[in-house]
Structure formats: C-alpha cells, structure tokens
Amino acid sequence: MPCCAWSSRGSNLKQPQRHYGMTSPISLAPPKDVDCIHTQKVVEVMKAFGVFEDEEELNHSSNLAANSLQHSI
C-alpha cells in the first residue's frame, strides 16, 4: 500500500510544476520508497504521542479558529 501521494510517479512528471512557498523547491523529484517509509514511521510516532491530526481534525480546528476570530471582531 503506497503511503505517499506519488503512487503513479510516471504520470505526474508530465503535469506542469507548481511551486508553493517563498523559495523554489530543493528538488522536483518524486519521493523514493524509503522517504515514504520514513514518513509513515513519523506519522505512527506522532499518533502514539497524541500529536497527530488527521484531515478531519485539522478541518475542525481550522473552523474553530475561524469562528473565534469572527466573534472577536
């Protein structure tokens, strides 16, 4: 089961490259298999310590922050 978003590596190379952030990326190469393994291990450790937020929890936190900002203005 692939843990990275680059599950179909070949097809992503033909799409236009987007750059996010203030500086250009260090590398445009897709992650290696070992990168995906290390990412999965970090996620597992974060979950074990209770500091990992999945997408649903992140959206909930963002909504709470946005609501509190609206009420404070």
Jmol script that loads the backbone (N, CA, C; Angstrom):
load data "model"
ATOM      1  N   MET A   1       0.849  -1.179   0.000  1.00  0.00           N
ATOM      2  CA  MET A   1       0.000   0.000   0.000  1.00  0.00           C
ATOM      3  C   MET A   1       0.894   1.241   0.000  1.00  0.00           C
ATOM      4  N   PRO A   2       0.771   2.109  -1.014  1.00  0.00           N
ATOM      5  CA  PRO A   2       1.622   3.288  -1.057  1.00  0.00           C
ATOM      6  C   PRO A   2       1.211   4.298   0.011  1.00  0.00           C
ATOM      7  N   CYS A   3       2.199   4.886   0.666  1.00  0.00           N
ATOM      8  CA  CYS A   3       1.888   5.861   1.707  1.00  0.00           C
ATOM      9  C   CYS A   3       2.077   7.280   1.203  1.00  0.00           C
ATOM     10  N   CYS A   4       2.638   7.431   0.041  1.00  0.00           N
ATOM     11  CA  CYS A   4       2.878   8.766  -0.499  1.00  0.00           C
ATOM     12  C   CYS A   4       1.840   9.113  -1.558  1.00  0.00           C
ATOM     13  N   ALA A   5       1.706  10.382  -1.825  1.00  0.00           N
ATOM     14  CA  ALA A   5       0.744  10.843  -2.824  1.00  0.00           C
ATOM     15  C   ALA A   5       1.223  10.567  -4.241  1.00  0.00           C
ATOM     16  N   TRP A   6       2.449  10.156  -4.407  1.00  0.00           N
ATOM     17  CA  TRP A   6       3.016   9.915  -5.732  1.00  0.00           C
ATOM     18  C   TRP A   6       2.877   8.450  -6.125  1.00  0.00           C
ATOM     19  N   SER A   7       1.689   7.892  -6.019  1.00  0.00           N
ATOM     20  CA  SER A   7       1.522   6.465  -6.301  1.00  0.00           C
ATOM     21  C   SER A   7       1.722   6.139  -7.770  1.00  0.00           C
ATOM     22  N   SER A   8       1.400   7.078  -8.665  1.00  0.00           N
ATOM     23  CA  SER A   8       1.649   6.857 -10.096  1.00  0.00           C
ATOM     24  C   SER A   8       2.690   7.864 -10.542  1.00  0.00           C
ATOM     25  N   ARG A   9       3.915   7.579 -10.238  1.00  0.00           N
ATOM     26  CA  ARG A   9       5.016   8.526 -10.419  1.00  0.00           C
ATOM     27  C   ARG A   9       5.186   8.999 -11.854  1.00  0.00           C
ATOM     28  N   GLY A  10       5.085   8.123 -12.819  1.00  0.00           N
ATOM     29  CA  GLY A  10       5.330   8.493 -14.209  1.00  0.00           C
ATOM     30  C   GLY A  10       4.347   9.514 -14.743  1.00  0.00           C
ATOM     31  N   SER A  11       3.087   9.414 -14.389  1.00  0.00           N
ATOM     32  CA  SER A  11       2.075  10.318 -14.931  1.00  0.00           C
ATOM     33  C   SER A  11       2.193  11.719 -14.360  1.00  0.00           C
ATOM     34  N   ASN A  12       2.767  11.874 -13.172  1.00  0.00           N
ATOM     35  CA  ASN A  12       2.885  13.189 -12.558  1.00  0.00           C
ATOM     36  C   ASN A  12       3.983  14.030 -13.183  1.00  0.00           C
ATOM     37  N   LEU A  13       4.914  13.408 -13.885  1.00  0.00           N
ATOM     38  CA  LEU A  13       6.040  14.143 -14.428  1.00  0.00           C
ATOM     39  C   LEU A  13       5.654  15.012 -15.612  1.00  0.00           C
ATOM     40  N   LYS A  14       4.563  14.734 -16.296  1.00  0.00           N
ATOM     41  CA  LYS A  14       4.164  15.500 -17.473  1.00  0.00           C
ATOM     42  C   LYS A  14       3.293  16.698 -17.122  1.00  0.00           C
ATOM     43  N   GLN A  15       2.808  16.775 -15.910  1.00  0.00           N
ATOM     44  CA  GLN A  15       1.973  17.890 -15.498  1.00  0.00           C
ATOM     45  C   GLN A  15       2.855  19.094 -15.199  1.00  0.00           C
ATOM     46  N   PRO A  16       2.324  20.312 -15.386  1.00  0.00           N
ATOM     47  CA  PRO A  16       3.134  21.495 -15.079  1.00  0.00           C
ATOM     48  C   PRO A  16       3.506  21.530 -13.598  1.00  0.00           C
ATOM     49  N   GLN A  17       4.722  21.952 -13.332  1.00  0.00           N
ATOM     50  CA  GLN A  17       5.208  22.010 -11.957  1.00  0.00           C
ATOM     51  C   GLN A  17       4.665  23.257 -11.269  1.00  0.00           C
ATOM     52  N   ARG A  18       4.181  23.115 -10.057  1.00  0.00           N
ATOM     53  CA  ARG A  18       3.734  24.245  -9.247  1.00  0.00           C
ATOM     54  C   ARG A  18       4.709  24.417  -8.098  1.00  0.00           C
ATOM     55  N   HIS A  19       4.969  25.648  -7.764  1.00  0.00           N
ATOM     56  CA  HIS A  19       5.864  25.947  -6.657  1.00  0.00           C
ATOM     57  C   HIS A  19       5.070  26.679  -5.594  1.00  0.00           C
ATOM     58  N   TYR A  20       5.103  26.169  -4.388  1.00  0.00           N
ATOM     59  CA  TYR A  20       4.429  26.790  -3.262  1.00  0.00           C
ATOM     60  C   TYR A  20       5.499  27.303  -2.303  1.00  0.00           C
ATOM     61  N   GLY A  21       5.241  28.404  -1.669  1.00  0.00           N
ATOM     62  CA  GLY A  21       6.191  28.941  -0.705  1.00  0.00           C
ATOM     63  C   GLY A  21       6.983  30.100  -1.272  1.00  0.00           C
ATOM     64  N   MET A  22       7.891  30.599  -0.484  1.00  0.00           N
ATOM     65  CA  MET A  22       8.673  31.780  -0.852  1.00  0.00           C
ATOM     66  C   MET A  22       9.836  31.440  -1.771  1.00  0.00           C
ATOM     67  N   THR A  23      10.390  30.259  -1.648  1.00  0.00           N
ATOM     68  CA  THR A  23      11.537  29.873  -2.460  1.00  0.00           C
ATOM     69  C   THR A  23      11.181  28.656  -3.298  1.00  0.00           C
ATOM     70  N   SER A  24      11.984  28.416  -4.316  1.00  0.00           N
ATOM     71  CA  SER A  24      11.736  27.244  -5.156  1.00  0.00           C
ATOM     72  C   SER A  24      12.145  25.980  -4.394  1.00  0.00           C
ATOM     73  N   PRO A  25      11.577  24.840  -4.770  1.00  0.00           N
ATOM     74  CA  PRO A  25      11.898  23.593  -4.064  1.00  0.00           C
ATOM     75  C   PRO A  25      13.345  23.169  -4.296  1.00  0.00           C
ATOM     76  N   ILE A  26      13.886  22.440  -3.334  1.00  0.00           N
ATOM     77  CA  ILE A  26      15.239  21.911  -3.461  1.00  0.00           C
ATOM     78  C   ILE A  26      15.283  20.881  -4.580  1.00  0.00           C
ATOM     79  N   SER A  27      14.234  20.088  -4.711  1.00  0.00           N
ATOM     80  CA  SER A  27      14.175  19.038  -5.721  1.00  0.00           C
ATOM     81  C   SER A  27      12.738  18.866  -6.195  1.00  0.00           C
ATOM     82  N   LEU A  28      12.586  18.587  -7.482  1.00  0.00           N
ATOM     83  CA  LEU A  28      11.270  18.302  -8.052  1.00  0.00           C
ATOM     84  C   LEU A  28      11.057  16.801  -8.235  1.00  0.00           C
ATOM     85  N   ALA A  29      12.037  16.012  -7.820  1.00  0.00           N
ATOM     86  CA  ALA A  29      11.944  14.555  -7.961  1.00  0.00           C
ATOM     87  C   ALA A  29      10.884  14.011  -7.007  1.00  0.00           C
ATOM     88  N   PRO A  30      10.159  12.999  -7.435  1.00  0.00           N
ATOM     89  CA  PRO A  30       9.178  12.373  -6.528  1.00  0.00           C
ATOM     90  C   PRO A  30       9.906  11.674  -5.383  1.00  0.00           C
ATOM     91  N   PRO A  31       9.217  11.421  -4.284  1.00  0.00           N
ATOM     92  CA  PRO A  31       9.864  10.752  -3.145  1.00  0.00           C
ATOM     93  C   PRO A  31      10.257   9.321  -3.487  1.00  0.00           C
ATOM     94  N   LYS A  32      11.342   8.885  -2.874  1.00  0.00           N
ATOM     95  CA  LYS A  32      11.778   7.494  -3.014  1.00  0.00           C
ATOM     96  C   LYS A  32      10.963   6.640  -2.048  1.00  0.00           C
ATOM     97  N   ASP A  33      11.014   5.343  -2.247  1.00  0.00           N
ATOM     98  CA  ASP A  33      10.279   4.427  -1.365  1.00  0.00           C
ATOM     99  C   ASP A  33      10.691   4.599   0.092  1.00  0.00           C
ATOM    100  N   VAL A  34      11.983   4.817   0.335  1.00  0.00           N
ATOM    101  CA  VAL A  34      12.467   4.986   1.707  1.00  0.00           C
ATOM    102  C   VAL A  34      11.881   6.258   2.322  1.00  0.00           C
ATOM    103  N   ASP A  35      11.654   7.297   1.518  1.00  0.00           N
ATOM    104  CA  ASP A  35      11.024   8.519   2.023  1.00  0.00           C
ATOM    105  C   ASP A  35       9.607   8.229   2.511  1.00  0.00           C
ATOM    106  N   CYS A  36       8.882   7.434   1.761  1.00  0.00           N
ATOM    107  CA  CYS A  36       7.515   7.064   2.154  1.00  0.00           C
ATOM    108  C   CYS A  36       7.521   6.245   3.441  1.00  0.00           C
ATOM    109  N   ILE A  37       8.481   5.354   3.570  1.00  0.00           N
ATOM    110  CA  ILE A  37       8.591   4.532   4.781  1.00  0.00           C
ATOM    111  C   ILE A  37       8.868   5.416   5.991  1.00  0.00           C
ATOM    112  N   HIS A  38       9.807   6.361   5.847  1.00  0.00           N
ATOM    113  CA  HIS A  38      10.128   7.254   6.963  1.00  0.00           C
ATOM    114  C   HIS A  38       8.952   8.154   7.312  1.00  0.00           C
ATOM    115  N   THR A  39       8.230   8.617   6.308  1.00  0.00           N
ATOM    116  CA  THR A  39       7.045   9.440   6.564  1.00  0.00           C
ATOM    117  C   THR A  39       6.021   8.657   7.366  1.00  0.00           C
ATOM    118  N   GLN A  40       5.784   7.410   6.982  1.00  0.00           N
ATOM    119  CA  GLN A  40       4.818   6.576   7.693  1.00  0.00           C
ATOM    120  C   GLN A  40       5.250   6.339   9.136  1.00  0.00           C
ATOM    121  N   LYS A  41       6.548   6.147   9.356  1.00  0.00           N
ATOM    122  CA  LYS A  41       7.049   5.943  10.721  1.00  0.00           C
ATOM    123  C   LYS A  41       6.853   7.195  11.572  1.00  0.00           C
ATOM    124  N   VAL A  42       7.090   8.373  10.993  1.00  0.00           N
ATOM    125  CA  VAL A  42       6.887   9.623  11.729  1.00  0.00           C
ATOM    126  C   VAL A  42       5.419   9.782  12.110  1.00  0.00           C
ATOM    127  N   VAL A  43       4.523   9.480  11.180  1.00  0.00           N
ATOM    128  CA  VAL A  43       3.086   9.576  11.454  1.00  0.00           C
ATOM    129  C   VAL A  43       2.701   8.629  12.590  1.00  0.00           C
ATOM    130  N   GLU A  44       3.219   7.408  12.565  1.00  0.00           N
ATOM    131  CA  GLU A  44       2.908   6.436  13.620  1.00  0.00           C
ATOM    132  C   GLU A  44       3.377   6.928  14.989  1.00  0.00           C
ATOM    133  N   VAL A  45       4.576   7.510  15.056  1.00  0.00           N
ATOM    134  CA  VAL A  45       5.097   8.023  16.327  1.00  0.00           C
ATOM    135  C   VAL A  45       4.259   9.198  16.805  1.00  0.00           C
ATOM    136  N   MET A  46       3.899  10.089  15.888  1.00  0.00           N
ATOM    137  CA  MET A  46       3.072  11.239  16.266  1.00  0.00           C
ATOM    138  C   MET A  46       1.716  10.781  16.796  1.00  0.00           C
ATOM    139  N   LYS A  47       1.130   9.759  16.174  1.00  0.00           N
ATOM    140  CA  LYS A  47      -0.149   9.221  16.651  1.00  0.00           C
ATOM    141  C   LYS A  47       0.010   8.621  18.042  1.00  0.00           C
ATOM    142  N   ALA A  48       1.112   7.914  18.270  1.00  0.00           N
ATOM    143  CA  ALA A  48       1.349   7.286  19.571  1.00  0.00           C
ATOM    144  C   ALA A  48       1.465   8.330  20.684  1.00  0.00           C
ATOM    145  N   PHE A  49       2.014   9.500  20.367  1.00  0.00           N
ATOM    146  CA  PHE A  49       2.159  10.570  21.353  1.00  0.00           C
ATOM    147  C   PHE A  49       0.954  11.499  21.389  1.00  0.00           C
ATOM    148  N   GLY A  50      -0.033  11.227  20.547  1.00  0.00           N
ATOM    149  CA  GLY A  50      -1.255  12.027  20.548  1.00  0.00           C
ATOM    150  C   GLY A  50      -1.104  13.418  19.964  1.00  0.00           C
ATOM    151  N   VAL A  51      -0.137  13.603  19.066  1.00  0.00           N
ATOM    152  CA  VAL A  51       0.081  14.927  18.482  1.00  0.00           C
ATOM    153  C   VAL A  51      -0.198  14.968  16.977  1.00  0.00           C
ATOM    154  N   PHE A  52      -0.793  13.920  16.445  1.00  0.00           N
ATOM    155  CA  PHE A  52      -1.101  13.868  15.012  1.00  0.00           C
ATOM    156  C   PHE A  52      -2.564  14.201  14.792  1.00  0.00           C
ATOM    157  N   GLU A  53      -2.830  15.120  13.860  1.00  0.00           N
ATOM    158  CA  GLU A  53      -4.207  15.449  13.484  1.00  0.00           C
ATOM    159  C   GLU A  53      -4.452  14.948  12.071  1.00  0.00           C
ATOM    160  N   ASP A  54      -5.492  14.141  11.898  1.00  0.00           N
ATOM    161  CA  ASP A  54      -5.849  13.740  10.544  1.00  0.00           C
ATOM    162  C   ASP A  54      -6.598  14.898   9.879  1.00  0.00           C
ATOM    163  N   GLU A  55      -6.978  14.722   8.642  1.00  0.00           N
ATOM    164  CA  GLU A  55      -7.619  15.789   7.861  1.00  0.00           C
ATOM    165  C   GLU A  55      -8.895  16.304   8.529  1.00  0.00           C
ATOM    166  N   GLU A  56      -9.698  15.389   9.073  1.00  0.00           N
ATOM    167  CA  GLU A  56     -10.954  15.786   9.720  1.00  0.00           C
ATOM    168  C   GLU A  56     -10.694  16.648  10.961  1.00  0.00           C
ATOM    169  N   GLU A  57      -9.732  16.234  11.778  1.00  0.00           N
ATOM    170  CA  GLU A  57      -9.402  17.010  12.980  1.00  0.00           C
ATOM    171  C   GLU A  57      -8.816  18.370  12.621  1.00  0.00           C
ATOM    172  N   LEU A  58      -8.001  18.402  11.575  1.00  0.00           N
ATOM    173  CA  LEU A  58      -7.413  19.660  11.126  1.00  0.00           C
ATOM    174  C   LEU A  58      -8.489  20.633  10.662  1.00  0.00           C
ATOM    175  N   ASN A  59      -9.456  20.138   9.893  1.00  0.00           N
ATOM    176  CA  ASN A  59     -10.560  20.987   9.436  1.00  0.00           C
ATOM    177  C   ASN A  59     -11.381  21.499  10.613  1.00  0.00           C
ATOM    178  N   HIS A  60     -11.626  20.637  11.598  1.00  0.00           N
ATOM    179  CA  HIS A  60     -12.385  21.046  12.782  1.00  0.00           C
ATOM    180  C   HIS A  60     -11.646  22.158  13.536  1.00  0.00           C
ATOM    181  N   SER A  61     -10.335  21.996  13.732  1.00  0.00           N
ATOM    182  CA  SER A  61      -9.541  23.016  14.418  1.00  0.00           C
ATOM    183  C   SER A  61      -9.546  24.329  13.644  1.00  0.00           C
ATOM    184  N   SER A  62      -9.432  24.239  12.327  1.00  0.00           N
ATOM    185  CA  SER A  62      -9.447  25.446  11.495  1.00  0.00           C
ATOM    186  C   SER A  62     -10.782  26.165  11.594  1.00  0.00           C
ATOM    187  N   ASN A  63     -11.876  25.407  11.594  1.00  0.00           N
ATOM    188  CA  ASN A  63     -13.208  26.011  11.719  1.00  0.00           C
ATOM    189  C   ASN A  63     -13.387  26.683  13.076  1.00  0.00           C
ATOM    190  N   LEU A  64     -12.908  26.048  14.138  1.00  0.00           N
ATOM    191  CA  LEU A  64     -12.995  26.651  15.467  1.00  0.00           C
ATOM    192  C   LEU A  64     -12.212  27.959  15.526  1.00  0.00           C
ATOM    193  N   ALA A  65     -11.021  27.959  14.952  1.00  0.00           N
ATOM    194  CA  ALA A  65     -10.202  29.172  14.953  1.00  0.00           C
ATOM    195  C   ALA A  65     -10.871  30.279  14.146  1.00  0.00           C
ATOM    196  N   ALA A  66     -11.426  29.932  12.995  1.00  0.00           N
ATOM    197  CA  ALA A  66     -12.101  30.931  12.163  1.00  0.00           C
ATOM    198  C   ALA A  66     -13.322  31.502  12.881  1.00  0.00           C
ATOM    199  N   ASN A  67     -14.099  30.651  13.549  1.00  0.00           N
ATOM    200  CA  ASN A  67     -15.279  31.114  14.289  1.00  0.00           C
ATOM    201  C   ASN A  67     -14.895  32.023  15.447  1.00  0.00           C
ATOM    202  N   SER A  68     -13.834  31.683  16.153  1.00  0.00           N
ATOM    203  CA  SER A  68     -13.428  32.519  17.284  1.00  0.00           C
ATOM    204  C   SER A  68     -12.905  33.866  16.798  1.00  0.00           C
ATOM    205  N   LEU A  69     -12.264  33.892  15.635  1.00  0.00           N
ATOM    206  CA  LEU A  69     -11.813  35.170  15.068  1.00  0.00           C
ATOM    207  C   LEU A  69     -13.000  36.040  14.676  1.00  0.00           C
ATOM    208  N   GLN A  70     -14.021  35.443  14.090  1.00  0.00           N
ATOM    209  CA  GLN A  70     -15.205  36.200  13.676  1.00  0.00           C
ATOM    210  C   GLN A  70     -15.917  36.792  14.886  1.00  0.00           C
ATOM    211  N   HIS A  71     -15.954  36.061  15.979  1.00  0.00           N
ATOM    212  CA  HIS A  71     -16.667  36.531  17.170  1.00  0.00           C
ATOM    213  C   HIS A  71     -15.861  37.568  17.954  1.00  0.00           C
ATOM    214  N   SER A  72     -14.560  37.604  17.745  1.00  0.00           N
ATOM    215  CA  SER A  72     -13.734  38.553  18.488  1.00  0.00           C
ATOM    216  C   SER A  72     -13.648  39.913  17.800  1.00  0.00           C
ATOM    217  N   ILE A  73     -14.124  39.988  16.572  1.00  0.00           N
ATOM    218  CA  ILE A  73     -14.050  41.259  15.823  1.00  0.00           C
ATOM    219  C   ILE A  73     -15.264  42.107  16.085  1.00  0.00           C
TER     220      ILE A  73
END
end "model"
wireframe off; spacefill off
backbone 0.3
color backbone group
